[in-house]
Amino acid sequence: MPAASCDSPLEDIEDIVSREDSKPHDRYFSRKSIVPKVRIRNTQKCLQEEDDPPNDSTIPGIQKIWIRTWGCSHNNSDGEYMAGQLAAYGYKITENPSEADLWLLNSCTVKNPAEDHFRNSIKKAQEEDKKVVLAGCVPQAQPRQDYLKGLSIIGVQQIDRVVEVVEETIKGHSVRLLGQKKSNGKRLGGARLDLPKIRKNPLIEIISINTGCLNACTYCKTKHARGNLASYPIDELVDRAKQSFQEGVCEIWLTSEDTGAYGRDIGTDLPTLLWKLVEVIPEGAMLRVGMTNPPYILEHLEEMAKILNHPRVYAFLHIPVQSASDSVLMEMKREYCVADFKQVVDFLKEKVPGITIATDIICGFPGETDQDFQDTMKLVEDYKFPSLFINQFYPRPGTPAAKMQQVPAHVKKQRTKDLSQLFHSYNPYDHKIGERQQVLVTEESFDSKFYVAHNQFYEQVLVPKNPMFMGKMVEVDIYESGKHFMKGQPVSNAKVYTPSISKPLAKGEVSGLTEEFRHVLENGSRTKGNMSAETLEEPLGSKIGVLWALQDGGLKTLSVGLLLLALLIAFFMKTSQ
């Protein structure tokens, strides 16, 4: 039975009794002359029963949830939305997996190692007797895998129903929601953008502008999970950006499987969206455009150059090339040639001085010859990409590339090693020592020794850990550089600019609560407040709760059953004495 199966929401706890029935308050407060007899009970037995309630009395909404996400920024955004909804309904989101009652594992299917980590986490959760809910691209693409049997799954387009799935899982049920969201027969981009979320970083908002893509790359498993292109309307994306800035965000990341293809399914395009977003970005706040494949950015080079030169847009673009061999690209079904990629990069480098171009390369794709690989090495040597994601090819089950003649494992490893050595042979930032730059500080470094900032070209700049710098635009002098970063010393007496138009949310605070959710929270907190441990004895108060479920955007209240009615009667009898 679905978590929200009532035909209509209950207006109050006492609606579990019909309106015509006398209420506990009426029955017991009107009988003041009656003194209830006290029955001596076995205290030890009762304590044991209170400590170990039967499974069917488990009350969802009070458990601790640990969420682990692998993969891209799109996956991270989904994880933030799921955390926000669960927190809005009373669950505690914890960073300690050992104290959690349930693990929500949000997977990535791009490479074998990511899925291996996912599978190992499932095994560990089961060994530690944790409830498990699975999300992300792995179960969406292959829900019938043996190691997923009997486990609850929430699909990538069903994250707005995570509360239902978690509640049913806590009760001991297995739930699977893997459907596609449609409107008038047309596939939608996914769950609503105005859902509550908990940002991993309160200063950074990740917005998915579309889901799926138009390509059918022979190595890609993500397409099996995310499907064909489905874009969100521009007005919804702009509204989400506005709301984010009102909550203290100072940096927005646009993400999807292919941002360049945005809007092709709804009669618009990426530049149109970006110009609308630029209008609502506060001074000093920044916008980062996500990954785009070469075929779709080619159509908008002039407009994209203008946008990437805008002071509130990072001069940064991630354009995967994957290989510098046309024959390999043809086998990958990438729908472009090396000349197309070079045209995009050369044009943007000319029109957007200093732009950072990041790219991806797959080493050892089936059929890749030594000459093919040398062509790729030559491309990297010529362009010296400051950001290069090197991936050894892994055949993913169910993809055409998995059935092709594979390059020997030792050859793939050697090519990956050779390309990595080439990449580490040059330092892209040495020439910037001595420059004065404006940088936006948004996070702490992994070693906790510095704050991490980014300059106009989204190059990483480490600055001293001065609390007044966080979330601010700071002027620094570059005095040192490494392979992936620069270090900056704040200019003395320089103004520290605050781009946020309001105070950022606290870490872990729920963002984007709509009136619908606020109504639930207010009613829920009021109900619980009337029957808290401050009013009732702890054993009684600890067993009372209100259950909520979310289904298709509507709210339906679940009855807490006769147990709650009995507890209320006992309460009124006690207070009437």
N, C-alpha and C positions, 0 to 999 in steps of 0.2 A: 504494500500500500504506500503511495507517495506520502512524503512528510507532511504536505499541506493538503489534506483531503476533505476538510470541512467545506460545506457549501457556502457558508457565509461567516465572516469573522465575528467573534464574540466581543461584545462591547465591554464586558467586565468579567472578572473571575466568577462571580455569582451566576453568570449566564450558563454555567454548566448545569444548573438547576433551571427548570422552566420558569417563566415569568409569573405563572399562576401559583407556583409552590411557595409555601412560606420559607423565608430565609432563615439561616441559623440565628441571625441577630433577633428576628421576630420571635422565634420559638423559645429561645433561651433567656433573653432579657425580659420577656413578659412573664416568666415563671420564677420570680424572685423568691417565693416561699419554699421552693424546692431546693433541698441541699443534697447534692449528689454524694453518694457513698464512695468512699475511697477503698479501692480494692488493693490488697497487698499483692505485690507481684514479685516475680523472681528478677531481682535487679541485674544480676549477672547475665541472665538470658536476654533481657531487653537491651542491654548495652551491646551485646554481641550482634543482635538483630539490627541495631542502629548503625553499627560499624560496617555491616555487610548486608546492605539492602539487596533484594532480589533484582535480577537483571532487568525485569520489566518495569522497575521503578526508577531506572536511570533517567536523570533529567538533563537533556542537552542544553547547551548554552552557558555552562559553568566550567567547562573543561579547559585545559591548556593545550594549545596547538603549536606545533613546531613546523615551519614552512621552509623547505629547501628547494631552491631553484637553480637549474643548470641552463646554460645556453645564452641566447641573444638578448638584446634589450627588449624585444617584443615579449619574450618569455618573462623577463623581469617585471614588465608592466603588468602582465597577467597575474603574476604572483602578488604584486602590490594590491591589485583590485581584490583578489581573494582574501588577503589578510584584512583589508579594510572592511569588507562585508562581515567577516567572522567577528571582528572586534566590535562592529556596530551592533551585533546581536548578542553581545555579552561574553564571547569567548576571549580568553587571554592569549595573546600571541607571545610566545616565549622564544628566546634565543638559545635556550638550554634544551637539547633534545631529550636528555635523560629525565627531565621533570615533566615532559609533555605527556598527555593522555593519547594524543593522536598526532601522527606525522602526515603532513600533506606534501607529497613529493612531486615537484613540477619539472618534468623531464625535457631533455633535448635529444633529438634523433639524428643530428648532423653526422656525428662520427661514432664509431664503435666504442671508444673509451668513455664517452659521455653516457651511453646506454649501460655500459658495464658498471659505472658508478651508481646509476639509478637502480640497477638490479641488485647490487650489493647492499644498497640502503634499504631496499624492501626486505631482504633477508635479515638484515640486522634488526629492523623494526619488529619482525615476526619473532626473532629470538628474544627480544626484550619485551614481548607481549604487548606491543603498542598497536592501537587501531591504525589503519592505513587508508589514505585516500590518494589516488594517483591522478596526476594531471599532466598536461603538456603534450608534446608531439609523439612520444613513443606509444603510449596507449591509444591515442587517437588514430595513429597510422596502423597499428597492429594489435587491436584489443584482444585477439584470440591466442596470443602467445601463452605458452604453458605457465610461465612464472607470474602471469597476471590473473590466472584463474581464481575466481572466488573473491577478488578484491574490488573495491569500489573505484569507479573511474568517472572523472568529470572531463568532458570534451573541451577543446580549445575555444569553441563558440558558446559554451554553456557555463562559463565562469560566473555568470550572474546567479546561478543556482547552487553555488558552492555550499551555502548554509543547509539546504535540503540534504545534499549528499553527506555532509559531515554529520548532521543530526541522525540520519538513518544508520550511518556506519557506527556511530557511538552506541546505538541501540542493538548492534549486532547484525544488521542487515547489510547486504551487498547491493549497491546501486550503480547503474551505469547510464550516464547521459552523454550521448555522442552525436546527437542530431545537429543539423545545420539550421541556422536562423534565416528565415525568409520573410519577405513582405510582398504580397501580391505575386507570389511565385518567383520573386527575384532574391537571390542570395544576398544577405546583409554582411557588413564588415565584421560583425560579432556582437558581443555584449555592449550595452549602453556605455557611453563615455562618462556619464554623470554618476556612476556608481561610487560608493565610498572606497577609498584606498588608503593604505599606509605606505607612504613613500619611504623607500630604503634610505634615501637622503632627502630630508625635508626641503632642501634648496633646489632639487632637480626634479622636474616633472617629465616623465616619459610618456609620450602620446603616440599610440599606434594609429597611423593615418589610413591604413588599409591592411587587409589580411590576404594571404595567398599571392599568386603571381601569374604572369602570362606565359612564362617559359615552361619547358618540360625537360629540364636537364637530366641526362641519363644517369647521373650519379646521385641525384637529390632525393632524399627520403622525406624532407620537410614538405614537399608538394603533396605527398600522400596524406599528410595531416592537415595542412592549412588550405589546400585546394586552390581553386582558381581565384583570380583577382576579385576582391569586393572592397570598395572604398567607402569611407565615412563621408557624409556631406560636409561641405566647407563650413557651414554655419555651426554645426556641432563641434567641429575641431576648434574653431575660433572661440566658442563659448567655453570649452574646456581650458584653453590657454588663458582666457581672461580670469576664470575662477582660480587657476593655479597661481597667477600673479597676485590675486587678492589674498592668497594664503601664504604669501611670503616667498614664493619660488623666484629664483633669479636666473635660472637656466632651463631651457626646454630642449629635449631631444625628440626629434621626429623619427619614428621607427616603423619598419614593416619588412616583409620579405623582399620588397623592391619599391623604394620610394619613388623612383623615376616613372614607374607605371601608374602612379596614383591618378585617379580620375578618369581613366580610359573607359571604365564601365559605367560612369555616371555623367559623361559629357563634359568633363573639365580636365584640368591638368595640374601638374605640380607647381609651376610658376604662379598660376592664379592663386593657389592655396597659400604659397609663401608670401606673396604681396599682401594678402589679407591678414596673415599672421603678423607681419612686420608692423602693421598699423597699430597693433595692440600691445607690442612689446615695450615695456617701460625703458627709459634711458638707463643705460648701464647693464641691463639684463641682456642675455644672449640666447640665440637659437642655433641649434646644431642639426644639420640635415643628415639623415641616415643613408644607408647603403643604396646605391642605384646601379643597375646594370647598364652597360654601354648602349644597347640599342635604343633605350627610351630617353636617355639624356641627350643623345645626338640631336633630337628634334628641338631641343630647347636651349642650345648652348648660349646663344646671345642673352636671353633672359636670365639664365642661371648665372652667367658671369656678372650681370648687374646686381642680382640678389646677393651673391657671395661677396660683393664689394661693399654691401651695406654695413654700417658700423655696428648694427645689432645682430648681425649674422656672422658666425664663424666662417672664415675663409678656409673651409675644410670640406672634403668630399671623399667618401669611400666608394671606389669603383673597382670591383673585382675583375681581374683579367684572367685568372686561373691558369693560363698557358700562353706562351708566345708562339705557339705552332698552330697554324690554321687547320691542319689536318686533325690535331687533337681537339681543337675547339669544335670542329665539325662532328667528331665522335661524341663530344659532350652535349651537342645540340645547344650551343650557347647563342646562336643566331647573330653573331657578329664575327668579324675577322680582326686580326691584330692591328691592321691599319685603322680600323674604326676606333679602337681603344687609344691608339696614339693620337688620333685626331682630337679626341675629347681632351686628353691630358695636355697636349701641346696648346690647344686653344685656351684652356682655362689658365694655364701657366702664363700665357701672354697677356690675357685680359684681366687676371686677378693676381697681381704681383705678390709673390710670397706664399701662395696657396699651398696647403698641405694636401697631397693626394695619397690616400691609403689604398692598398690593394691586397688581393688574396691570390695565392698560387697553390695549385695541387701538384704534388710530386708523385710520379709513377702512375698516372692514369693509364688504363689498359690501352696498349698499342703505342705508348709514348716511346720513341726511339732516343738513342743518345743524341742525335742531331736536334730532335725536338726539344730535349732538355737544355742543350747548349743555347738554343735560341732564347729560351726563357732566362737563362743565366745572363745572356747578353742584354736583354731588356732591363733586368734589374741593375746591371752594371751601368747602363746608359742613363737611367732615370734616378738611380739611387733613392728609391722611395724611403722616406723617413719612417713610415709605418707599413710593415709588411707582415701579413699573416700567412705563415708557411704551414701547409697541411699535407701530411703523407696520405695517399689515397687509401681509403677503407671501403671495400665493397659492402654496400648496405642491402640487406635482404629485400627482395621484391623490386629492385631497380634494374633497368636494362644493363647498366655497367657491371653489375654483379655477375652477369652471364657472359661477359666478354673475356677474351684471353688476357689473363692477368700478368702484369710485370712481376718478376720474382721479388720476393720480400726483401732480400738483401740489397737488390738494386734500388728499390724504393727508399730504403733506409739510407743508402749512400747518397742518393740524390737529395734527399731532405737535409742530410748533414752538409753536403757541398753548398747548397743554397743558403743554409743558415750561416755558414762560415763567410760567404760572400756578403751577406747582409750585415754581419758584425764587423766587417773590414773597414767600414767607413762611419764617421761620426757626423750626422747631419746638422749639428747645432754649434760646432766649434766656431764658425764665423760670426755667431751672434753674441759672443762674449764682448762686453762693453756696451751693448745696446741698452737703451732705457725703454721699458715696455709697460703697458697697462695690462694687468692681469686680474681675472675674476677668481676669487678663492671660494672653493665649494666643498672641499673634503679634507680628510686627514690621510697622510701617507700610510702604507701598509706597516711600516716599522714604527709608526707613531712619533717620528722625530720631526716631521715637517707638516705644514699644510700644503695641499695640492691646489694649484691654480692653473689657469689656461690663458694664453694670450690670444690675440685676434685670430691666429692661425691654428688654434686649438692645440698648440704645442704645450707640453706639460712643464710647468715652472714650479719648483719647490721654494716655499717661503718660510720664514720663521713662524713658530707656533705662538702667535700673538692672538688671543681670543677676539680682539677687536677687528681682526682681519676677516674672520669667517663670514662668508656671504657678501663680502665687499669687493669693490674694484680698487686695486692698489697699484701705485706706480713703483716699479722696481728697477734696479740696475742689475743686469746679468753679469755674474762674476765667475761662473763655472758651468761646464756642460758635460753630459754623459751621453750614452747611446740613446736613451729614451727620455731624457729630461734636461732641463737647465735649472740653475739655482739663481734666485734673485734676492737682492738686498733692498728692502724698502727705502725709498728716497727720504732723507730726513726732511721733516716739516712738510712733506707732501700730503695733500688732501686725500683722505680715505673716503671714497664715494660709496653710498649705500643705494644699490639699484632696486631693492625690494620696495614695493609700495605699502607693505604692511609687515608686521612681525611674522617670521616664519613659524610654522607649527612646531611643537616639540617633537622630538624623536619618538615614534610610536603612536603619535596622535592621529586620529582618523580624519582624513581629508574628504571633502566633497560630499558631505551629508546633505541629501535633498530633504525637502519638507516631509516627504513620505517616510524617510528613515528617522528624521528628528521626531516625528509623531510617535513612532514605535519606541524610540529610546525614552522619550518623556513619559509615556504611559507605562513602559516597563519599569523604569526607575521609581515611578510613583507607587506602583503596585508593590514592588519589592520593599520600598521604604516603609509602607504601612505594616509590613509583616517581617521586619528585620529582626536580627538577634537582639536589638536594643529593646524591642517590644515583647518578643517571645523568648521562651527558654531556648537555649542553643540547640538541643536535640530536635525541637519542633521547627525552629526557624531554619535550620540547615537543610530541611527536606522540602522547603517550599520554593517554587520557581515558576516562571512563566515561560512557555515554549513558543517560539515563533518560527515560521518557515517562510521562505521566499519562493514564489513560483510565478514565472512569466511576468514579473514586475508587480504582482499583486501580493498583498499580505493576507495570510489566513492564520487565525489563532488555533492552537491545538489545546484541547481539554487536558487538564492534568488529572482528571478522573476522580473516582470515588475516594482515593487516598487523600486528595486535597480537601474534599468536602468533610471527611472525617476529622482532619486536622483542624479545619476551621471551627467545627462544632466543639472540639476539645478546647480550643482557644477561648471561645465565647463562654463556655462553662466555667473556665478558670477565672476569667475577668469578672464574671457576675457574682463571684463569691464575696 
